[in-house]
């Protein structure tokens, strides 16, 4: 009978890995989001600031997409919240009418505001605290490391946050972006002082 000690040596590593990660579905403090490039140097320690960029509208309903401030230099929703695993966006006056939407592989981190109906926000988002990062990271469906920033061309081009962009390869024509032009990021959750 051959007896191996390898599993016993792996157990402390796995326990340490699990103990080093804390996942939360609620944060007591409002925050902003920023994209930290994981493949190239960053201009600062927080990353590129993210805002809710325009993504269409109709009577009583508006759609947004998470964009870099550099590509959409407006910030009508300067603070966000994480409540019961749902992402909320607050206006400059503090009003809450906007929630993050469901997200799938190859899709953008979208938001919706409506006065037409009430719709439960998806409970799929969380904050993950890892020892290697200064800030907690945004996760969806438990994944914090599948985010990318992707340029979307058009009349008003924006650089948007996409979840699992590599899953969209080869991309269908309706996708709106080329996965080859995307780069990997993690999404920092940056607390707002006195919120």
N, CA and C atoms as a LAMMPS dump frame, in Angstrom:
ITEM: TIMESTEP
0
ITEM: NUMBER OF ATOMS
585
ITEM: BOX BOUNDS ff ff ff
-5.0000000000000000e+02 5.0000000000000000e+02
-5.0000000000000000e+02 5.0000000000000000e+02
-5.0000000000000000e+02 5.0000000000000000e+02
ITEM: ATOMS id mol type element x y z
1 1 1 N 0.846 -1.182 0
2 1 2 C 0 0 0
3 1 3 C 0.889 1.241 0
4 2 1 N 0.61 2.143 -0.938
5 2 2 C 1.37 3.381 -1.052
6 2 3 C 0.565 4.487 -0.38
7 3 1 N 1.217 5.233 0.465
8 3 2 C 0.567 6.313 1.209
9 3 3 C 1.248 7.62 0.847
10 4 1 N 0.482 8.597 0.428
11 4 2 C 1.054 9.876 0.018
12 4 3 C 0.676 10.965 1.016
13 5 1 N 1.63 11.816 1.326
14 5 2 C 1.381 12.95 2.212
15 5 3 C 0.965 14.202 1.433
16 6 1 N 0.963 14.124 0.117
17 6 2 C 0.648 15.298 -0.707
18 6 3 C -0.692 15.939 -0.338
19 7 1 N -1.78 15.159 -0.152
20 7 2 C -3.048 15.809 0.205
21 7 3 C -2.967 16.582 1.523
22 8 1 N -2.174 16.086 2.467
23 8 2 C -2.063 16.763 3.756
24 8 3 C -1.31 18.083 3.641
25 9 1 N -0.381 18.172 2.702
26 9 2 C 0.349 19.418 2.498
27 9 3 C -0.498 20.445 1.738
28 10 1 N -1.435 19.983 0.926
29 10 2 C -2.301 20.886 0.181
30 10 3 C -3.392 21.497 1.055
31 11 1 N -3.821 20.78 2.087
32 11 2 C -4.904 21.267 2.938
33 11 3 C -4.58 22.626 3.553
34 12 1 N -3.405 22.848 4.164
35 12 2 C -3.13 24.184 4.719
36 12 3 C -3.155 25.281 3.657
37 13 1 N -2.675 24.978 2.442
38 13 2 C -2.688 25.97 1.365
39 13 3 C -4.118 26.36 1.01
40 14 1 N -4.998 25.367 0.864
41 14 2 C -6.389 25.629 0.508
42 14 3 C -7.089 26.39 1.629
43 15 1 N -6.845 26.008 2.881
44 15 2 C -7.452 26.703 4.013
45 15 3 C -6.977 28.147 4.052
46 16 1 N -5.678 28.379 3.84
47 16 2 C -5.138 29.742 3.838
48 16 3 C -5.755 30.556 2.71
49 17 1 N -5.91 29.95 1.541
50 17 2 C -6.51 30.636 0.407
51 17 3 C -7.947 31.039 0.724
52 18 1 N -8.714 30.128 1.314
53 18 2 C -10.105 30.42 1.648
54 18 3 C -10.21 31.451 2.764
55 19 1 N -9.339 31.368 3.76
56 19 2 C -9.381 32.316 4.867
57 19 3 C -8.963 33.713 4.437
58 20 1 N -8.175 33.829 3.379
59 20 2 C -7.715 35.128 2.917
60 20 3 C -8.754 35.887 2.118
61 21 1 N -9.832 35.232 1.716
62 21 2 C -10.862 35.871 0.899
63 21 3 C -12.131 36.05 1.719
64 22 1 N -12.661 37.265 1.722
65 22 2 C -13.923 37.567 2.392
66 22 3 C -14.895 38.071 1.331
67 23 1 N -16.091 37.484 1.274
68 23 2 C -17.096 37.881 0.296
69 23 3 C -18.314 38.45 1.021
70 24 1 N -18.757 39.636 0.586
71 24 2 C -19.889 40.309 1.217
72 24 3 C -20.956 40.654 0.188
73 25 1 N -22.217 40.508 0.555
74 25 2 C -23.333 40.902 -0.302
75 25 3 C -23.942 42.226 0.099
76 26 1 N -23.369 42.858 1.132
77 26 2 C -23.851 44.155 1.615
78 26 3 C -22.654 44.977 2.061
79 27 1 N -22.644 46.242 1.702
80 27 2 C -21.614 47.163 2.186
81 27 3 C -22.306 48.333 2.874
82 28 1 N -21.859 48.706 4.072
83 28 2 C -22.512 49.784 4.814
84 28 3 C -22.204 51.179 4.276
85 29 1 N -21.217 51.285 3.416
86 29 2 C -20.764 52.584 2.929
87 29 3 C -20.947 52.663 1.414
88 30 1 N -21.368 53.825 0.921
89 30 2 C -21.457 54.017 -0.525
90 30 3 C -20.06 54.074 -1.12
91 31 1 N -19.986 53.905 -2.436
92 31 2 C -18.686 53.777 -3.091
93 31 3 C -18.771 54.187 -4.544
94 32 1 N -17.612 54.245 -5.175
95 32 2 C -17.504 54.383 -6.621
96 32 3 C -16.783 53.142 -7.125
97 33 1 N -16.763 52.966 -8.435
98 33 2 C -16.045 51.847 -9.041
99 33 3 C -14.909 52.38 -9.899
100 34 1 N -13.839 51.619 -9.965
101 34 2 C -12.737 51.949 -10.872
102 34 3 C -12.145 50.652 -11.399
103 35 1 N -11.626 50.712 -12.619
104 35 2 C -11.079 49.531 -13.289
105 35 3 C -9.56 49.548 -13.187
106 36 1 N -9.006 48.522 -12.572
107 36 2 C -7.563 48.397 -12.396
108 36 3 C -7.033 47.386 -13.412
109 37 1 N -6.199 47.855 -14.32
110 37 2 C -5.617 47 -15.356
111 37 3 C -4.77 45.915 -14.694
112 38 1 N -4.982 44.668 -15.075
113 38 2 C -4.216 43.56 -14.485
114 38 3 C -3.053 43.115 -15.365
115 39 1 N -2.907 43.733 -16.543
116 39 2 C -1.833 43.312 -17.447
117 39 3 C -0.788 44.385 -17.697
118 40 1 N -1.143 45.651 -17.495
119 40 2 C -0.222 46.766 -17.736
120 40 3 C -0.208 47.693 -16.529
121 41 1 N 0.799 48.563 -16.422
122 41 2 C 0.837 49.512 -15.303
123 41 3 C -0.379 50.445 -15.315
124 42 1 N -0.765 50.901 -14.125
125 42 2 C -1.885 51.817 -13.966
126 42 3 C -1.373 53.212 -13.65
127 43 1 N -2.159 54.228 -14.009
128 43 2 C -1.775 55.618 -13.759
129 43 3 C -1.859 55.974 -12.276
130 44 1 N -2.679 55.231 -11.508
131 44 2 C -2.813 55.473 -10.072
132 44 3 C -3.16 54.164 -9.374
133 45 1 N -3.313 54.192 -8.066
134 45 2 C -3.548 52.952 -7.323
135 45 3 C -5.008 52.496 -7.327
136 46 1 N -5.928 53.355 -7.755
137 46 2 C -7.329 52.937 -7.796
138 46 3 C -7.753 52.435 -9.168
139 47 1 N -7.14 52.945 -10.236
140 47 2 C -7.522 52.551 -11.583
141 47 3 C -8.354 53.619 -12.267
142 48 1 N -8.863 53.297 -13.44
143 48 2 C -9.661 54.238 -14.237
144 48 3 C -11.053 54.392 -13.628
145 49 1 N -11.477 55.628 -13.315
146 49 2 C -12.814 55.835 -12.748
147 49 3 C -13.904 55.371 -13.716
148 50 1 N -14.944 54.763 -13.155
149 50 2 C -16.064 54.265 -13.946
150 50 3 C -17.332 55.043 -13.61
151 51 1 N -18.174 55.24 -14.616
152 51 2 C -19.44 55.954 -14.469
153 51 3 C -20.527 55.197 -15.222
154 52 1 N -21.769 55.63 -15.044
155 52 2 C -22.867 55.067 -15.808
156 52 3 C -22.998 55.857 -17.103
157 53 1 N -22.595 55.244 -18.21
158 53 2 C -22.665 55.878 -19.518
159 53 3 C -23.988 55.571 -20.197
160 54 1 N -24.409 56.434 -21.104
161 54 2 C -25.68 56.257 -21.817
162 54 3 C -25.67 54.985 -22.662
163 55 1 N -26.83 54.314 -22.672
164 55 2 C -26.974 53.11 -23.475
165 55 3 C -28.383 53.004 -24.048
166 56 1 N -29.066 54.147 -24.185
167 56 2 C -30.393 54.149 -24.795
168 56 3 C -31.485 54.536 -23.811
169 57 1 N -32.634 54.932 -24.348
170 57 2 C -33.772 55.326 -23.518
171 57 3 C -35.052 55.246 -24.328
172 58 1 N -36.161 55.178 -23.605
173 58 2 C -37.492 55.225 -24.185
174 58 3 C -38.378 55.904 -23.142
175 59 1 N -39.64 56.08 -23.432
176 59 2 C -40.532 56.741 -22.486
177 59 3 C -40.567 55.98 -21.164
178 60 1 N -40.135 56.648 -20.101
179 60 2 C -40.204 56.066 -18.766
180 60 3 C -39.11 55.088 -18.409
181 61 1 N -38.144 54.871 -19.298
182 61 2 C -37.077 53.916 -19.002
183 61 3 C -35.77 54.386 -19.642
184 62 1 N -34.687 54.266 -18.889
185 62 2 C -33.356 54.628 -19.394
186 62 3 C -32.396 53.482 -19.128
187 63 1 N -31.505 53.274 -20.067
188 63 2 C -30.51 52.216 -19.944
189 63 3 C -29.122 52.834 -19.863
190 64 1 N -28.28 52.226 -19.055
191 64 2 C -26.912 52.695 -18.88
192 64 3 C -25.966 51.513 -18.974
193 65 1 N -24.712 51.838 -19.197
194 65 2 C -23.659 50.838 -19.238
195 65 3 C -22.483 51.405 -18.452
196 66 1 N -21.758 50.559 -17.769
197 66 2 C -20.615 51.027 -16.987
198 66 3 C -19.468 51.337 -17.938
199 67 1 N -19.072 52.614 -17.96
200 67 2 C -18.061 53.123 -18.896
201 67 3 C -16.946 53.82 -18.134
202 68 1 N -15.814 53.967 -18.795
203 68 2 C -14.756 54.775 -18.193
204 68 3 C -15.171 56.238 -18.257
205 69 1 N -14.789 56.989 -17.242
206 69 2 C -15.071 58.427 -17.226
207 69 3 C -14.366 59.103 -18.402
208 70 1 N -13.201 58.577 -18.793
209 70 2 C -12.458 59.146 -19.923
210 70 3 C -13.251 59.045 -21.225
211 71 1 N -14.082 58.015 -21.377
212 71 2 C -14.856 57.855 -22.614
213 71 3 C -16.27 58.423 -22.511
214 72 1 N -16.74 58.66 -21.3
215 72 2 C -18.057 59.269 -21.071
216 72 3 C -17.909 60.211 -19.878
217 73 1 N -17.503 61.471 -20.123
218 73 2 C -17.106 62.381 -19.035
219 73 3 C -18.264 63.069 -18.31
220 74 1 N -19.233 62.283 -17.893
221 74 2 C -20.367 62.783 -17.112
222 74 3 C -20.572 61.81 -15.956
223 75 1 N -21.071 62.311 -14.833
224 75 2 C -21.279 61.427 -13.692
225 75 3 C -22.567 61.813 -12.972
226 76 1 N -23.695 61.377 -13.519
227 76 2 C -24.999 61.678 -12.933
228 76 3 C -25.324 60.792 -11.735
229 77 1 N -24.541 59.74 -11.528
230 77 2 C -24.741 58.804 -10.417
231 77 3 C -23.414 58.668 -9.663
232 78 1 N -23.094 59.659 -8.818
233 78 2 C -21.761 59.703 -8.201
234 78 3 C -21.529 58.725 -7.053
235 79 1 N -22.575 58.022 -6.626
236 79 2 C -22.339 57.019 -5.584
237 79 3 C -23.167 55.777 -5.858
238 80 1 N -22.607 54.653 -5.449
239 80 2 C -23.238 53.356 -5.648
240 80 3 C -23.371 52.667 -4.303
241 81 1 N -24.236 51.657 -4.256
242 81 2 C -24.4 50.872 -3.047
243 81 3 C -24.556 49.403 -3.381
244 82 1 N -24.187 48.554 -2.423
245 82 2 C -24.371 47.107 -2.55
246 82 3 C -25.298 46.683 -1.416
247 83 1 N -26.528 46.295 -1.764
248 83 2 C -27.544 45.935 -0.785
249 83 3 C -28.162 44.605 -1.199
250 84 1 N -28.093 43.618 -0.32
251 84 2 C -28.667 42.295 -0.603
252 84 3 C -28.207 41.741 -1.947
253 85 1 N -26.932 41.868 -2.231
254 85 2 C -26.305 41.368 -3.462
255 85 3 C -26.807 42.067 -4.725
256 86 1 N -27.409 43.249 -4.567
257 86 2 C -27.852 44.062 -5.7
258 86 3 C -27.051 45.352 -5.721
259 87 1 N -26.701 45.801 -6.916
260 87 2 C -25.999 47.074 -7.068
261 87 3 C -27.012 48.18 -7.324
262 88 1 N -26.878 49.268 -6.55
263 88 2 C -27.749 50.429 -6.7
264 88 3 C -26.916 51.634 -7.102
265 89 1 N -27.521 52.522 -7.883
266 89 2 C -26.873 53.785 -8.245
267 89 3 C -27.72 54.925 -7.703
268 90 1 N -27.049 55.922 -7.106
269 90 2 C -27.725 57.061 -6.494
270 90 3 C -27.394 58.337 -7.263
271 91 1 N -28.414 59.174 -7.459
272 91 2 C -28.22 60.455 -8.147
273 91 3 C -27.447 61.41 -7.244
274 92 1 N -27.113 62.582 -7.775
275 92 2 C -26.395 63.577 -6.976
276 92 3 C -27.217 64.025 -5.774
277 93 1 N -28.547 63.931 -5.852
278 93 2 C -29.402 64.287 -4.714
279 93 3 C -29.591 63.121 -3.746
280 94 1 N -29.04 61.956 -4.085
281 94 2 C -29.157 60.785 -3.215
282 94 3 C -30.338 59.891 -3.525
283 95 1 N -31.096 60.201 -4.576
284 95 2 C -32.26 59.386 -4.939
285 95 3 C -31.811 58.061 -5.557
286 96 1 N -32.551 56.999 -5.236
287 96 2 C -32.259 55.674 -5.78
288 96 3 C -33.421 55.221 -6.664
289 97 1 N -33.155 55.1 -7.969
290 97 2 C -34.125 54.573 -8.926
291 97 3 C -33.441 53.683 -9.959
292 98 1 N -32.168 53.423 -9.757
293 98 2 C -31.376 52.749 -10.784
294 98 3 C -30.673 51.539 -10.189
295 99 1 N -30.805 50.391 -10.867
296 99 2 C -30.17 49.147 -10.433
297 99 3 C -29.336 48.549 -11.555
298 100 1 N -28.289 47.836 -11.162
299 100 2 C -27.535 47.05 -12.142
300 100 3 C -28.415 45.898 -12.605
301 101 1 N -28.211 45.478 -13.83
302 101 2 C -29.033 44.432 -14.428
303 101 3 C -28.325 43.084 -14.368
304 102 1 N -29.029 42.061 -14.802
305 102 2 C -28.447 40.722 -14.938
306 102 3 C -27.31 40.805 -15.946
307 103 1 N -26.31 39.975 -15.763
308 103 2 C -25.168 39.994 -16.681
309 103 3 C -24.792 38.565 -17.039
310 104 1 N -24.42 38.364 -18.298
311 104 2 C -23.974 37.053 -18.764
312 104 3 C -22.624 37.213 -19.454
313 105 1 N -21.97 36.122 -19.725
314 105 2 C -20.673 36.159 -20.404
315 105 3 C -20.782 36.9 -21.725
316 106 1 N -19.839 37.82 -21.946
317 106 2 C -19.83 38.624 -23.157
318 106 3 C -20.721 39.847 -23.084
319 107 1 N -21.388 40.05 -21.94
320 107 2 C -22.292 41.185 -21.784
321 107 3 C -21.678 42.307 -20.971
322 108 1 N -22.234 43.501 -21.137
323 108 2 C -21.754 44.665 -20.398
324 108 3 C -22.398 44.717 -19.015
325 109 1 N -21.735 45.448 -18.114
326 109 2 C -22.305 45.717 -16.794
327 109 3 C -23.309 46.848 -16.98
328 110 1 N -24.579 46.479 -17.134
329 110 2 C -25.63 47.427 -17.462
330 110 3 C -26.456 47.843 -16.26
331 111 1 N -27.236 48.906 -16.464
332 111 2 C -28.085 49.488 -15.431
333 111 3 C -29.398 49.904 -16.066
334 112 1 N -30.453 49.986 -15.263
335 112 2 C -31.747 50.439 -15.771
336 112 3 C -32.421 51.341 -14.734
337 113 1 N -33.043 52.405 -15.251
338 113 2 C -33.874 53.305 -14.453
339 113 3 C -35.249 53.299 -15.093
340 114 1 N -36.289 53.114 -14.277
341 114 2 C -37.633 53.138 -14.842
342 114 3 C -38.627 53.725 -13.855
343 115 1 N -39.616 54.408 -14.406
344 115 2 C -40.738 54.907 -13.619
345 115 3 C -42.009 54.144 -13.99
346 116 1 N -41.886 53.189 -14.904
347 116 2 C -43.044 52.454 -15.405
348 116 3 C -43.47 51.312 -14.493
349 117 1 N -42.527 50.64 -13.881
350 117 2 C -42.839 49.459 -13.083
351 117 3 C -41.715 49.229 -12.083
352 118 1 N -42.015 48.439 -11.093
353 118 2 C -40.957 48.043 -10.166
354 118 3 C -40.472 46.671 -10.598
355 119 1 N -39.195 46.505 -10.55
356 119 2 C -38.588 45.256 -10.991
357 119 3 C -37.483 44.908 -10.006
358 120 1 N -37.57 43.741 -9.449
359 120 2 C -36.552 43.327 -8.48
360 120 3 C -35.182 43.287 -9.146
361 121 1 N -34.212 43.854 -8.466
362 121 2 C -32.839 43.85 -8.989
363 121 3 C -32.236 42.464 -8.8
364 122 1 N -31.41 42.02 -9.737
365 122 2 C -30.792 40.705 -9.585
366 122 3 C -29.84 40.681 -8.387
367 123 1 N -29.894 39.618 -7.615
368 123 2 C -29.052 39.452 -6.425
369 123 3 C -27.858 38.574 -6.787
370 124 1 N -26.925 39.162 -7.565
371 124 2 C -25.804 38.391 -8.113
372 124 3 C -24.448 39.035 -7.859
373 125 1 N -24.436 40.213 -7.233
374 125 2 C -23.195 40.967 -7.064
375 125 3 C -22.665 40.82 -5.643
376 126 1 N -21.354 40.922 -5.506
377 126 2 C -20.74 40.869 -4.178
378 126 3 C -19.421 41.624 -4.187
379 127 1 N -18.951 41.9 -2.981
380 127 2 C -17.642 42.522 -2.783
381 127 3 C -16.713 41.452 -2.238
382 128 1 N -15.559 41.304 -2.865
383 128 2 C -14.581 40.302 -2.454
384 128 3 C -13.338 41.024 -1.959
385 129 1 N -12.934 40.715 -0.744
386 129 2 C -11.71 41.303 -0.186
387 129 3 C -10.609 40.253 -0.262
388 130 1 N -9.554 40.594 -0.999
389 130 2 C -8.404 39.706 -1.161
390 130 3 C -7.161 40.404 -0.626
391 131 1 N -6.268 39.672 0.024
392 131 2 C -5.064 40.288 0.597
393 131 3 C -4.191 41.016 -0.423
394 132 1 N -4.215 40.608 -1.68
395 132 2 C -3.331 41.196 -2.691
396 132 3 C -3.795 42.573 -3.172
397 133 1 N -5.018 42.985 -2.816
398 133 2 C -5.565 44.243 -3.323
399 133 3 C -5.904 45.196 -2.183
400 134 1 N -5.697 46.48 -2.436
401 134 2 C -5.989 47.508 -1.431
402 134 3 C -7.488 47.629 -1.175
403 135 1 N -8.289 47.543 -2.228
404 135 2 C -9.732 47.712 -2.117
405 135 3 C -10.441 46.382 -2.341
406 136 1 N -11.692 46.312 -1.876
407 136 2 C -12.524 45.164 -2.217
408 136 3 C -12.771 45.199 -3.718
409 137 1 N -13.032 44.029 -4.29
410 137 2 C -13.259 43.905 -5.732
411 137 3 C -14.708 43.525 -5.998
412 138 1 N -15.256 44.036 -7.085
413 138 2 C -16.614 43.687 -7.475
414 138 3 C -16.61 42.307 -8.123
415 139 1 N -17.539 41.468 -7.677
416 139 2 C -17.707 40.139 -8.261
417 139 3 C -19.15 39.998 -8.735
418 140 1 N -19.337 39.175 -9.742
419 140 2 C -20.675 38.824 -10.21
420 140 3 C -20.713 37.312 -10.368
421 141 1 N -21.771 36.705 -9.897
422 141 2 C -21.885 35.244 -9.897
423 141 3 C -20.665 34.611 -9.222
424 142 1 N -20.041 35.336 -8.286
425 142 2 C -18.888 34.829 -7.546
426 142 3 C -17.546 35.041 -8.214
427 143 1 N -17.508 35.613 -9.407
428 143 2 C -16.251 35.813 -10.136
429 143 3 C -15.82 37.276 -10.09
430 144 1 N -14.613 37.53 -9.607
431 144 2 C -14.076 38.899 -9.561
432 144 3 C -13.014 39.135 -10.637
433 145 1 N -12.579 38.075 -11.299
434 145 2 C -11.436 38.167 -12.21
435 145 3 C -11.794 37.934 -13.682
436 146 1 N -13.047 38.158 -14.041
437 146 2 C -13.461 37.963 -15.441
438 146 3 C -13.931 39.264 -16.094
439 147 1 N -13.529 40.41 -15.535
440 147 2 C -13.906 41.701 -16.101
441 147 3 C -12.894 42.154 -17.146
442 148 1 N -13.363 42.912 -18.113
443 148 2 C -12.496 43.535 -19.121
444 148 3 C -13.032 44.922 -19.44
445 149 1 N -12.152 45.781 -19.932
446 149 2 C -12.563 47.045 -20.538
447 149 3 C -12.461 46.862 -22.042
448 150 1 N -13.543 47.2 -22.735
449 150 2 C -13.604 46.992 -24.183
450 150 3 C -14.082 48.266 -24.875
451 151 1 N -13.381 48.683 -25.937
452 151 2 C -13.846 49.85 -26.691
453 151 3 C -15.041 49.483 -27.574
454 152 1 N -16.079 50.315 -27.508
455 152 2 C -17.26 50.164 -28.348
456 152 3 C -17.252 51.318 -29.34
457 153 1 N -17.071 51.047 -30.646
458 153 2 C -17.028 52.121 -31.64
459 153 3 C -18.433 52.658 -31.906
460 154 1 N -18.496 53.702 -32.672
461 154 2 C -19.783 54.271 -33.047
462 154 3 C -19.709 55.778 -33.083
463 155 1 N -20.867 56.414 -33.245
464 155 2 C -20.93 57.87 -33.286
465 155 3 C -20.388 58.474 -31.999
466 156 1 N -20.748 57.873 -30.868
467 156 2 C -20.255 58.303 -29.557
468 156 3 C -19.569 57.113 -28.897
469 157 1 N -18.31 56.842 -29.259
470 157 2 C -17.634 55.651 -28.737
471 157 3 C -17.422 55.733 -27.223
472 158 1 N -17.561 54.598 -26.575
473 158 2 C -17.339 54.486 -25.138
474 158 3 C -16.509 53.236 -24.88
475 159 1 N -15.745 53.267 -23.801
476 159 2 C -15.034 52.081 -23.334
477 159 3 C -15.826 51.539 -22.158
478 160 1 N -16.352 50.321 -22.318
479 160 2 C -17.294 49.761 -21.356
480 160 3 C -16.752 48.524 -20.657
481 161 1 N -17.318 48.258 -19.483
482 161 2 C -16.977 47.067 -18.711
483 161 3 C -17.756 45.888 -19.277
484 162 1 N -17.039 44.799 -19.569
485 162 2 C -17.643 43.576 -20.105
486 162 3 C -17.263 42.416 -19.191
487 163 1 N -18.214 41.539 -18.942
488 163 2 C -17.974 40.349 -18.133
489 163 3 C -17.608 39.18 -19.037
490 164 1 N -16.496 38.545 -18.756
491 164 2 C -16.035 37.356 -19.479
492 164 3 C -16.019 37.588 -20.995
493 165 1 N -15.319 38.628 -21.404
494 165 2 C -15.261 39.01 -22.823
495 165 3 C -14.702 37.906 -23.7
496 166 1 N -13.795 37.102 -23.179
497 166 2 C -13.181 36.047 -23.996
498 166 3 C -14.183 34.97 -24.375
499 167 1 N -15.302 34.873 -23.659
500 167 2 C -16.329 33.889 -24.007
501 167 3 C -17.03 34.26 -25.306
502 168 1 N -16.867 35.497 -25.741
503 168 2 C -17.524 35.978 -26.964
504 168 3 C -16.609 35.863 -28.172
505 169 1 N -15.706 34.917 -28.18
506 169 2 C -14.753 34.78 -29.269
507 169 3 C -15.001 33.473 -30.005
508 170 1 N -15.321 33.426 -31.267
509 170 2 C -15.431 34.568 -32.168
510 170 3 C -16.715 35.343 -31.888
511 171 1 N -16.632 36.657 -31.998
512 171 2 C -17.791 37.477 -31.656
513 171 3 C -18.851 37.483 -32.745
514 172 1 N -20.13 37.448 -32.343
515 172 2 C -21.182 37.643 -33.342
516 172 3 C -21.191 39.109 -33.768
517 173 1 N -21.639 39.424 -34.971
518 173 2 C -21.634 40.811 -35.457
519 173 3 C -22.422 41.767 -34.559
520 174 1 N -23.43 41.26 -33.868
521 174 2 C -24.269 42.119 -33.028
522 174 3 C -23.627 42.459 -31.685
523 175 1 N -22.468 41.913 -31.403
524 175 2 C -21.841 42.085 -30.091
525 175 3 C -21.507 43.539 -29.79
526 176 1 N -21.023 44.266 -30.776
527 176 2 C -20.724 45.673 -30.567
528 176 3 C -19.291 45.969 -30.191
529 177 1 N -18.485 44.948 -29.947
530 177 2 C -17.074 45.152 -29.622
531 177 3 C -16.262 43.973 -30.128
532 178 1 N -14.961 44.182 -30.236
533 178 2 C -14.041 43.134 -30.662
534 178 3 C -13.278 42.641 -29.433
535 179 1 N -13.47 41.383 -29.009
536 179 2 C -12.783 40.867 -27.823
537 179 3 C -11.261 40.996 -27.889
538 180 1 N -10.706 41.051 -29.099
539 180 2 C -9.254 41.191 -29.246
540 180 3 C -8.762 42.564 -28.786
541 181 1 N -9.648 43.556 -28.739
542 181 2 C -9.275 44.909 -28.329
543 181 3 C -9.499 45.159 -26.834
544 182 1 N -10.012 44.17 -26.129
545 182 2 C -10.29 44.31 -24.697
546 182 3 C -9.033 44.026 -23.88
547 183 1 N -9.017 44.528 -22.653
548 183 2 C -7.949 44.151 -21.728
549 183 3 C -8.538 43.864 -20.356
550 184 1 N -7.896 42.927 -19.665
551 184 2 C -8.377 42.429 -18.381
552 184 3 C -8.225 43.48 -17.29
553 185 1 N -9.249 43.558 -16.428
554 185 2 C -9.227 44.451 -15.271
555 185 3 C -9.885 43.743 -14.087
556 186 1 N -9.636 44.279 -12.911
557 186 2 C -10.471 43.989 -11.753
558 186 3 C -11.181 45.298 -11.435
559 187 1 N -12.345 45.206 -10.833
560 187 2 C -13.136 46.395 -10.527
561 187 3 C -12.993 46.713 -9.04
562 188 1 N -12.281 47.8 -8.751
563 188 2 C -12.113 48.256 -7.372
564 188 3 C -13.391 48.907 -6.866
565 189 1 N -13.739 48.599 -5.63
566 189 2 C -14.833 49.261 -4.927
567 189 3 C -14.178 50.286 -4.013
568 190 1 N -14.288 51.563 -4.373
569 190 2 C -13.593 52.636 -3.659
570 190 3 C -14.594 53.354 -2.749
571 191 1 N -14.46 53.194 -1.429
572 191 2 C -15.414 53.819 -0.503
573 191 3 C -15.417 55.339 -0.626
574 192 1 N -16.605 55.915 -0.457
575 192 2 C -16.754 57.368 -0.438
576 192 3 C -16.712 57.812 1.019
577 193 1 N -15.868 58.755 1.326
578 193 2 C -15.758 59.254 2.696
579 193 3 C -17.071 59.898 3.132
580 194 1 N -17.448 59.653 4.373
581 194 2 C -18.646 60.254 4.986
582 194 3 C -19.937 59.899 4.271
583 195 1 N -20.048 58.673 3.766
584 195 2 C -21.32 58.291 3.127
585 195 3 C -22.108 57.378 4.034
